[in-house]
Structures are given as C-alpha cells and as structure tokens.
Amino acid sequence: MFSRADDASNALNDFIQMRQDEFRIRDIPMPDITVMGLAGGFRAMWQRQQDWEHIASGLALAGLSK
C-alpha cells in the first residue's frame, strides 16, 4: 500500500522527468533540479504571489530542493 509520501515522491519524479525531457527536446541547457530551476518559469503565470508560493511549497514538501 502506498502512502501520501510515496504518491508525492512518485509525482515529483514524474514532474522532474517531464521537465528534463522538455528542456532536452527544446535544446535548452538543463537547469538545476530545484523548485526555481524546474518550475520557476511558471511563476509569472500566477497573478497572486501566494498561489506561486503554494505551488513552490508543495514541490518542496514533496522533496524538491528550493
């Protein structure tokens, strides 16, 4: 039986792999495997800073370094 921590870890691993594939396909230099490196580009999508902070916090709780 999987725990919520396992679910978060699996989702995080999928996210990391997806982003790395995207950078590779677009021939963009691979960023650091951190919240800002992999998800920082999405920051401007959020009108409210609190929304971005919530997403970034969730990624960090799942195990992605800040």
Phi, psi and omega in degrees: 000135181271146176262172176298325178295321177295317178300315180296317180297316179296317179296320179296315178299320177297316180298314180300314181297318180298314181293318179297319177298317180298314178298317181296313181299321181275002180056044178257138178306138182291124180280174173296150178274077180223170177304310182291324181295317185263333185240353183302330179295341179274350186305320183291345180291336186266124179289326181256128180303326181298326180294315177298315181299325178295315178297311181298321179296318178298318177297320179292318178297329179284348175121002179275129180294151178279000000 
